[in-house]
Amino acid sequence: MGWRGGWVWSLLVVGVGCGGALPEEQAEAALAQEPTSAPDVTAEGLCLPTAAGTQRVKTLLPPSELGIPRFAMGPGSFVDFQGTLHFAVNGEDGRRGLWRSTGTDAGTTEVRFFPPTQGRETPLLSGLTATPSRLFFQAPDAAHGLELWVSNGTTAGTRMVKDLTPGVENSYLTHLAASGDRLIFFKETYDASASTTRYELWRSDGTASGTVRVRDFGTSVDVSYLDAKQGNALLFFVRELQGATSLWRTDGTAGGTFALKRLDAGPDTYPNDVRTSGALTLFKLEESSGLSELWKTDGTAGGTVRLASFGPTRAMRVLGALGSSAYVTTTSFSTQYMVVYRVPLAGGNPEPVVTLPNDYASQGPAFPTIDAVSQAPGGRKLFFSVAIGSDGPAPRDTQLWVTNGTAGGTTLLRRPLSLSDEYSSPVYAVADNLVFFSAYETPAGIEPWVSNGTVAGTRRLKDIAGPAQGGSSYPREFFRLGSRVYFSAYDDTQNSQLWSSHLSTACVAPEDAQ
């Protein structure tokens, strides 16, 4: 539907492929470099979290019937609503629930239960989006299908907003974003007989009468799944079928919904790698000629500018912005090496910063690509994971890097991360010098790790699954709220449950925290 498939084809150009696991001797060398202690603190005074401070918050789900840890859904869609964690729990049997947690077992309670509507095929409860006084989300019930709901954080105050697609048929809602105390979203309706999708922009104040269509984009355009939130505005991409691609802006009103700038005359141009930091959004525009363009926008027409173009002999990916520069990587199709480039935000030629090593470049197809990028709000460092793959479904190697925009400040922190093609390691910067991620280690398997941006300060957080669970907890969706980082992990309950790690300014040595 729309750009959901066709608009992301270019990500596969240098996609992760097979080639087996990291060679044994390199894995052992990587493990030998891991320190036994790292009492360093971050720039904001946070200590590296400890195993003792990392605990299961509550058992939410019964043992999985699938018995495959990497496929377990667990809690997710974490959001901060009025200072309290709210999240979705989707069971394998079709039971759904909106939950909240203060970080303790007793303080973790179900706000609203949703029984199965179609057994295991029940649509997921998802899309949690918080405004100052309302929490919007999508949830299913037997009478209305999957629709828009709203909550004030209590069971009595949780209700369906409006049956946007009357009857039991589901509504497909995307781009849920807060604008002040209102919700902005798109309603997409697919017509199978005509193989077309209608895109409608809506807003809601949480009432049926206050949930109205703002603009009908019709079926002659595609609205990309990519977007960016800047203040109370939502930026999104619209492509005329076989025509121009434009960047649009909306605040949820008819007058405040308009095209900022036509980016390319088309056809077949596609945005990717949308990364927002403060008031600046960077994105990539890919042309059918093979050129990749780096753009920036501040949400105004004048501030939407093409910064640089990269030729068809290499694949470009956007990392983010640091200070007065944007940073990207390029991977040469011939040499198979990845280079980090600095691009002045004020205009000017890109300049190479550092070339990353590729131990596999002489062994046939082995293309590095960016797998995940994370930057703390206002952060002076970019954390990113690199996957080196070839022609099959699994990577040869995965690595976590950090950069401050200089060659000397670009450091390999950990290898390997996950080598699975069914689970990609999350990377989440909770502070400028503190990142949560997952990595593989013998015999612990794939477990949560932390790093303060140095090799000495990079270590496994906790062996959650243990040998009895097959050696991997497959942590997902790290999310910081206050002094805790929440995540989902597969543990001895035989399912993925809610876990948290406590952030502290009172440091203890790692060996004292076990």
C-alpha positions as CSV (number, residue, x, y, z in Angstrom):
1,M,0.0,0.0,0.0
2,G,1.5,3.3,-1.1
3,W,5.1,3.7,0.0
4,R,4.8,1.0,2.5
5,G,6.6,-1.3,0.1
6,G,7.8,0.5,-3.0
7,W,9.2,3.5,-1.2
8,V,11.7,1.4,0.8
9,W,13.3,-0.7,-2.0
10,S,16.5,1.3,-1.9
11,L,17.2,0.2,1.7
12,L,17.9,-3.2,0.3
13,V,20.6,-2.1,-2.2
14,V,23.3,-2.8,0.4
15,G,21.1,-4.8,2.6
16,V,22.3,-7.2,5.3
17,G,23.0,-10.7,4.0
18,C,24.3,-14.0,5.0
19,G,27.9,-15.4,5.1
20,G,27.9,-17.1,8.5
21,A,28.8,-15.9,12.0
22,L,31.7,-13.8,12.9
23,P,34.9,-15.9,12.5
24,E,35.8,-17.6,15.8
25,E,39.2,-16.0,16.2
26,Q,37.7,-12.5,15.7
27,A,34.9,-13.2,18.2
28,E,37.4,-14.3,20.8
29,A,39.6,-11.3,20.2
30,A,36.5,-9.0,20.6
31,L,35.5,-10.7,23.8
32,A,39.1,-10.5,25.2
33,Q,39.0,-6.7,24.9
34,E,35.9,-6.5,27.2
35,P,36.8,-4.9,30.6
36,T,35.8,-6.3,34.0
37,S,35.0,-3.0,35.5
38,A,34.1,0.5,34.4
39,P,33.1,3.0,37.1
40,D,32.9,5.9,34.7
41,V,30.0,8.4,34.8
42,T,28.3,10.2,32.0
43,A,28.4,13.9,31.2
44,E,25.2,14.4,33.3
45,G,26.6,12.5,36.2
46,L,24.8,9.2,35.6
47,C,26.6,6.0,36.6
48,L,26.7,3.0,34.3
49,P,23.6,0.9,35.3
50,T,24.2,-2.3,37.2
51,A,22.9,-5.9,37.1
52,A,21.6,-5.4,40.7
53,G,19.6,-2.4,39.6
54,T,18.1,-4.3,36.6
55,Q,15.0,-6.3,37.6
56,R,11.8,-7.6,36.2
57,V,9.0,-5.2,37.1
58,K,6.1,-7.5,36.8
59,T,5.0,-10.8,35.1
60,L,2.4,-9.7,32.6
61,L,2.1,-12.7,30.2
62,P,1.7,-16.5,30.7
63,P,4.4,-18.8,29.2
64,S,4.6,-18.5,25.5
65,E,3.0,-21.3,23.4
66,L,5.3,-20.5,20.5
67,G,8.4,-21.2,22.7
68,I,10.6,-19.1,20.4
69,P,12.1,-16.2,22.4
70,R,12.9,-13.9,19.5
71,F,9.2,-14.0,18.3
72,A,7.7,-13.2,21.7
73,M,5.8,-9.9,21.5
74,G,5.9,-8.8,25.2
75,P,5.1,-5.3,26.3
76,G,5.8,-2.4,24.0
77,S,4.7,0.9,22.5
78,F,6.1,2.7,25.6
79,V,5.0,6.3,26.2
80,D,5.2,8.9,28.9
81,F,1.7,10.0,29.8
82,Q,1.6,12.6,32.6
83,G,4.8,11.3,34.0
84,T,3.8,7.7,34.2
85,L,4.8,4.9,31.8
86,H,1.9,3.6,29.7
87,F,2.3,0.7,27.3
88,A,0.5,-2.0,25.3
89,V,0.4,-5.7,26.1
90,N,-0.6,-8.0,23.3
91,G,-1.0,-11.7,24.1
92,E,-0.5,-14.7,21.8
93,D,-4.2,-15.7,22.4
94,G,-5.6,-12.4,21.2
95,R,-6.0,-10.7,24.6
96,R,-5.0,-7.1,24.6
97,G,-4.4,-4.6,27.3
98,L,-3.5,-0.9,28.0
99,W,-1.2,-0.9,31.1
100,R,0.6,1.7,33.2
101,S,3.5,1.4,35.6
102,T,5.4,3.3,38.3
103,G,8.3,0.9,38.1
104,T,7.1,-1.5,40.8
105,D,5.1,-4.7,40.8
106,A,2.2,-3.1,42.8
107,G,2.4,0.0,40.7
108,T,2.0,-1.8,37.4
109,T,-1.7,-2.2,36.7
110,E,-4.0,-2.8,33.7
111,V,-6.0,0.3,32.7
112,R,-8.3,-1.4,30.2
113,F,-8.6,-5.0,29.1
114,F,-9.6,-5.9,25.5
115,P,-10.8,-9.5,24.9
116,P,-10.0,-11.4,21.7
117,T,-12.1,-10.5,18.8
118,Q,-10.8,-12.9,16.2
119,G,-8.7,-15.3,18.3
120,R,-5.0,-15.1,17.5
121,E,-5.8,-12.8,14.5
122,T,-7.1,-10.0,16.8
123,P,-5.4,-6.7,15.7
124,L,-2.8,-5.4,18.0
125,L,-3.3,-2.6,20.5
126,S,-0.8,0.0,19.3
127,G,0.0,3.6,18.4
128,L,0.1,5.0,21.9
129,T,0.4,8.8,21.5
130,A,0.2,11.2,24.5
131,T,-1.0,14.8,24.6
132,P,-1.0,16.8,27.9
133,S,-4.4,15.5,29.0
134,R,-5.2,12.6,26.7
135,L,-3.6,9.3,25.7
136,F,-4.7,8.1,22.2
137,F,-4.2,4.6,20.8
138,Q,-5.7,2.0,18.5
139,A,-7.5,-0.9,20.0
140,P,-9.9,-3.7,18.7
141,D,-13.3,-4.7,20.0
142,A,-15.9,-7.1,18.6
143,A,-18.5,-4.5,17.6
144,H,-16.3,-2.0,15.9
145,G,-13.0,-3.6,14.8
146,L,-9.7,-1.7,15.2
147,E,-10.5,1.9,15.9
148,L,-9.2,5.1,17.7
149,W,-9.5,5.1,21.5
150,V,-8.6,7.7,24.2
151,S,-7.8,7.4,27.9
152,N,-7.2,9.8,30.8
153,G,-5.2,7.0,32.5
154,T,-8.2,5.4,34.3
155,T,-10.4,2.5,33.4
156,A,-13.6,4.6,33.5
157,G,-11.9,7.3,31.4
158,T,-10.9,4.9,28.6
159,R,-13.3,4.8,25.6
160,M,-13.5,4.6,21.9
161,V,-13.4,8.0,20.2
162,K,-15.2,7.3,17.0
163,D,-16.0,4.4,14.7
164,L,-14.2,5.8,11.7
165,T,-14.9,2.8,9.5
166,P,-18.5,1.9,10.6
167,G,-19.1,-1.7,11.5
168,V,-16.6,-4.4,12.4
169,E,-14.2,-3.5,9.6
170,N,-10.9,-2.2,10.9
171,S,-9.6,1.4,10.4
172,Y,-6.0,1.7,9.3
173,L,-4.6,4.8,11.0
174,T,-1.0,6.0,10.6
175,H,1.2,9.0,11.5
176,L,-0.4,9.5,15.0
177,A,1.1,12.7,16.4
178,A,0.3,15.1,19.1
179,S,-0.4,18.8,18.2
180,G,-1.0,20.6,21.5
181,D,-3.8,18.6,23.1
182,R,-5.1,17.3,19.8
183,L,-4.2,14.2,17.8
184,I,-3.2,14.4,14.1
185,F,-3.4,11.2,12.0
186,F,-4.0,9.8,8.6
187,K,-6.7,7.3,7.7
188,E,-5.7,5.0,4.9
189,T,-8.4,3.1,3.0
190,Y,-7.3,0.5,0.4
191,D,-9.6,-0.3,-2.5
192,A,-8.7,-3.8,-3.6
193,S,-10.8,-3.7,-6.7
194,A,-9.0,-0.6,-8.0
195,S,-5.6,-1.4,-6.3
196,T,-5.6,2.2,-4.9
197,T,-5.3,3.8,-1.5
198,R,-7.1,6.9,-0.3
199,Y,-5.2,9.1,2.1
200,E,-7.2,11.3,4.5
201,L,-5.7,13.7,7.1
202,W,-7.8,13.8,10.4
203,R,-7.6,15.5,13.8
204,S,-9.2,14.6,17.1
205,D,-9.8,16.3,20.4
206,G,-10.9,13.0,22.0
207,T,-14.6,13.4,21.3
208,A,-16.6,12.0,18.4
209,S,-17.8,15.4,17.3
210,G,-14.3,16.8,17.5
211,T,-12.8,14.1,15.4
212,V,-13.0,15.4,11.8
213,R,-11.3,15.1,8.5
214,V,-9.0,17.9,7.7
215,R,-8.0,17.1,4.1
216,D,-8.7,14.4,1.5
217,F,-5.6,13.7,-0.5
218,G,-7.5,11.3,-2.7
219,T,-6.1,8.3,-4.6
220,S,-3.8,10.1,-7.0
221,V,-0.9,10.5,-4.6
222,D,1.0,8.3,-2.1
223,V,1.7,9.5,1.4
224,S,5.0,8.0,2.7
225,Y,5.1,6.2,6.0
226,L,8.0,8.4,7.0
227,D,7.3,11.7,8.9
228,A,8.9,14.1,11.4
229,K,7.5,15.9,14.4
230,Q,8.6,19.5,14.9
231,G,6.9,21.3,17.8
232,N,3.1,21.2,17.1
233,A,3.6,20.4,13.4
234,L,3.9,17.2,11.5
235,L,6.0,17.0,8.4
236,F,5.2,14.3,5.8
237,F,6.0,13.4,2.2
238,V,3.6,13.3,-0.6
239,R,4.4,11.8,-4.1
240,E,2.2,12.3,-7.1
241,L,1.9,9.0,-8.9
242,Q,4.7,9.0,-11.5
243,G,5.2,12.7,-10.6
244,A,6.7,15.1,-8.2
245,T,7.7,14.5,-4.5
246,S,6.9,17.3,-2.0
247,L,7.4,17.9,1.7
248,W,4.2,18.9,3.5
249,R,3.4,20.4,6.9
250,T,0.3,20.3,9.0
251,D,-0.8,21.5,12.5
252,G,-4.2,19.7,12.2
253,T,-6.1,22.6,10.6
254,A,-7.1,23.1,7.0
255,G,-5.2,26.5,6.8
256,G,-2.2,25.0,8.5
257,T,-1.9,22.1,6.0
258,F,0.2,22.9,3.0
259,A,3.1,21.9,0.8
260,L,6.4,23.4,2.1
261,K,8.5,22.6,-1.0
262,R,8.6,20.4,-4.1
263,L,11.7,18.3,-3.6
264,D,12.0,16.7,-7.0
265,A,10.0,16.6,-10.2
266,G,10.1,12.8,-10.2
267,P,9.1,10.2,-11.1
268,D,10.4,7.5,-8.8
269,T,12.0,9.6,-6.1
270,Y,11.8,8.3,-2.5
271,P,12.7,9.8,0.9
272,N,14.5,7.7,3.6
273,D,16.5,8.1,6.8
274,V,14.4,10.9,8.4
275,R,16.2,12.0,11.6
276,T,15.1,14.8,13.8
277,S,17.2,16.6,16.4
278,G,15.5,19.5,18.1
279,A,14.3,22.0,15.5
280,L,16.2,20.4,12.6
281,T,15.2,17.4,10.5
282,L,17.6,15.7,8.1
283,F,16.5,13.3,5.4
284,K,17.7,11.5,2.3
285,L,16.0,11.7,-1.1
286,E,16.8,8.9,-3.6
287,E,16.5,9.5,-7.3
288,S,15.9,6.8,-10.0
289,S,19.3,7.8,-11.4
290,G,21.0,6.4,-8.3
291,L,21.9,9.8,-6.9
292,S,21.2,10.3,-3.1
293,E,20.5,13.8,-1.9
294,L,20.9,15.0,1.7
295,W,18.3,17.6,2.8
296,K,17.6,19.6,5.9
297,T,14.4,21.3,7.0
298,D,13.3,23.4,10.0
299,G,9.6,23.2,9.0
300,T,9.6,26.3,6.8
301,A,9.9,26.6,3.0
302,G,13.0,28.7,3.2
303,G,14.6,26.4,5.7
304,T,14.1,23.3,3.5
305,V,17.4,23.0,1.6
306,R,19.3,20.4,-0.3
307,L,22.8,20.2,1.3
308,A,24.7,17.7,-0.9
309,S,24.4,15.0,-3.5
310,F,26.2,11.6,-3.6
311,G,26.8,9.7,-6.8
312,P,25.4,6.4,-8.0
313,T,28.6,4.5,-7.2
314,R,27.9,4.5,-3.5
315,A,25.0,4.2,-1.1
316,M,24.5,7.0,1.4
317,R,22.8,6.8,4.8
318,V,22.0,9.7,7.2
319,L,23.5,9.6,10.7
320,G,22.4,12.9,12.2
321,A,23.5,16.4,13.1
322,L,26.2,17.5,15.6
323,G,26.8,21.2,16.1
324,S,27.0,23.0,12.7
325,S,27.4,19.9,10.6
326,A,25.4,16.9,9.4
327,Y,26.9,13.5,9.2
328,V,26.3,10.7,6.7
329,T,27.9,7.5,5.7
330,T,28.6,6.3,2.2
331,T,29.4,2.7,1.1
332,S,31.3,2.2,-2.1
333,F,29.8,-0.6,-4.3
334,S,33.3,-1.4,-5.6
335,T,35.6,-1.2,-2.5
336,Q,32.8,-2.1,0.0
337,Y,34.2,0.4,2.5
338,M,32.1,2.7,4.6
339,V,33.2,6.4,5.0
340,V,31.8,8.9,7.5
341,Y,31.3,12.3,5.9
342,R,30.8,15.7,7.5
343,V,28.4,18.1,5.6
344,P,28.2,21.8,6.7
345,L,24.6,22.7,7.6
346,A,25.2,26.3,6.3
347,G,26.3,24.9,2.9
348,G,29.6,23.7,1.5
349,N,31.3,20.5,0.2
350,P,31.1,17.3,2.1
351,E,34.4,16.2,3.6
352,P,35.5,12.7,4.7
353,V,36.0,12.2,8.4
354,V,37.0,8.5,8.7
355,T,36.9,5.2,6.8
356,L,35.5,2.3,8.9
357,P,37.3,-1.0,8.6
358,N,35.7,-4.0,6.7
359,D,37.5,-7.3,7.5
360,Y,35.4,-9.0,4.8
361,A,36.0,-6.6,1.8
362,S,38.4,-9.1,0.2
363,Q,36.1,-12.1,0.7
364,G,33.4,-11.4,-1.9
365,P,30.2,-9.4,-1.4
366,A,30.3,-7.8,2.1
367,F,28.5,-4.5,2.2
368,P,28.3,-2.5,5.4
369,T,25.1,-0.6,6.1
370,I,23.7,1.4,8.9
371,D,21.3,-0.7,11.0
372,A,20.3,1.7,13.8
373,V,21.1,5.3,14.9
374,S,20.5,7.0,18.3
375,Q,21.3,10.3,19.8
376,A,20.2,11.7,23.1
377,P,18.2,15.0,22.9
378,G,20.8,17.8,22.6
379,G,23.5,15.1,22.5
380,R,27.0,15.7,21.2
381,K,27.6,12.1,20.1
382,L,25.9,9.8,17.6
383,F,25.7,6.1,18.4
384,F,25.1,3.8,15.4
385,S,25.2,0.1,14.6
386,V,26.7,-1.2,11.4
387,A,25.8,-4.6,9.8
388,I,28.0,-6.2,7.2
389,G,26.2,-8.6,5.0
390,S,26.1,-10.3,1.6
391,D,23.5,-12.2,-0.4
392,G,21.6,-14.2,2.1
393,P,19.3,-13.5,5.1
394,A,21.8,-13.2,8.0
395,P,24.7,-10.7,8.7
396,R,28.3,-11.7,8.8
397,D,29.1,-9.1,11.4
398,T,27.4,-6.4,13.4
399,Q,29.1,-3.6,15.3
400,L,28.3,-0.6,17.6
401,W,30.1,2.6,17.0
402,V,30.1,6.1,18.5
403,T,31.3,9.4,16.9
404,N,31.6,13.0,18.0
405,G,32.2,14.1,14.4
406,T,36.0,13.6,14.4
407,A,38.2,10.8,13.3
408,G,39.7,10.4,16.8
409,G,36.3,10.5,18.4
410,T,34.9,7.7,16.2
411,T,35.2,4.5,18.2
412,L,34.2,0.8,17.8
413,L,32.5,0.0,21.1
414,R,31.3,-3.6,20.6
415,R,31.2,-6.5,18.2
416,P,29.3,-8.6,17.5
417,L,25.8,-7.5,18.2
418,S,22.9,-9.7,17.0
419,L,23.9,-11.9,14.0
420,S,20.2,-12.9,13.5
421,D,18.2,-11.9,10.5
422,E,15.0,-12.2,12.7
423,Y,16.2,-9.9,15.5
424,S,18.0,-6.6,15.1
425,S,19.8,-5.1,18.1
426,P,18.1,-1.9,19.4
427,V,20.3,1.1,20.1
428,Y,18.9,3.7,22.5
429,A,20.8,6.7,23.9
430,V,19.3,7.7,27.2
431,A,21.9,10.5,27.8
432,D,24.8,12.0,25.8
433,N,27.2,9.4,27.1
434,L,25.0,6.5,28.0
435,V,23.5,4.1,25.5
436,F,21.5,0.8,26.0
437,F,21.8,-1.8,23.3
438,S,21.9,-5.6,22.9
439,A,24.9,-7.8,22.0
440,Y,25.9,-11.4,21.7
441,E,28.4,-13.0,24.0
442,T,29.3,-16.7,24.7
443,P,27.7,-18.3,26.7
444,A,25.2,-15.6,27.7
445,G,23.7,-15.1,24.2
446,I,21.9,-11.9,23.2
447,E,21.4,-9.8,26.3
448,P,21.1,-6.1,27.3
449,W,24.3,-4.1,27.3
450,V,25.3,-0.5,28.3
451,S,28.0,1.8,27.3
452,N,29.2,5.3,28.3
453,G,30.8,5.8,24.9
454,T,34.2,4.3,25.7
455,V,35.5,0.7,25.2
456,A,36.3,0.5,28.9
457,G,32.8,1.6,29.8
458,T,31.0,-0.9,27.5
459,R,29.7,-4.1,29.2
460,R,26.8,-6.5,29.5
461,L,24.1,-5.2,31.8
462,K,22.7,-8.5,32.9
463,D,22.3,-12.1,31.8
464,I,18.5,-12.2,32.0
465,A,17.6,-15.4,30.2
466,G,20.4,-17.6,31.5
467,P,21.4,-21.0,30.1
468,A,17.9,-22.5,30.8
469,Q,16.2,-20.1,28.3
470,G,18.5,-20.9,25.4
471,G,20.9,-18.1,26.3
472,S,19.2,-15.0,24.9
473,S,16.6,-12.6,26.3
474,Y,16.2,-10.6,23.1
475,P,15.7,-7.2,24.8
476,R,13.4,-4.7,22.9
477,E,12.2,-1.1,23.1
478,F,14.5,0.6,25.6
479,F,12.6,3.6,26.9
480,R,13.8,6.1,29.5
481,L,11.3,7.7,31.9
482,G,12.8,9.5,34.9
483,S,15.4,7.4,36.7
484,R,14.4,4.2,35.0
485,V,15.0,2.6,31.5
486,Y,12.2,0.2,30.7
487,F,12.4,-2.6,28.2
488,S,10.9,-6.0,27.3
489,A,13.0,-9.2,27.8
490,Y,12.4,-13.0,27.6
491,D,13.1,-14.4,31.0
492,D,12.5,-17.5,33.2
493,T,8.7,-17.0,32.9
494,Q,9.1,-18.4,29.4
495,N,7.8,-15.1,27.8
496,S,8.8,-11.5,27.4
497,Q,8.0,-9.4,30.4
498,L,8.4,-5.8,31.6
499,W,11.9,-5.0,32.9
500,S,13.6,-1.9,34.1
501,S,17.1,-0.7,34.9
502,H,17.7,2.0,37.6
503,L,19.7,5.0,36.7
504,S,21.8,6.4,39.6
505,T,24.4,9.1,40.4
506,A,25.8,6.9,43.3
507,C,28.3,4.7,41.6
508,V,29.4,1.3,42.7
509,A,31.9,-1.0,41.0
510,P,30.3,-3.5,38.7
511,E,31.6,-6.5,40.7
512,D,29.9,-5.1,43.8
513,A,26.5,-4.8,42.0
514,Q,26.2,-8.5,40.9
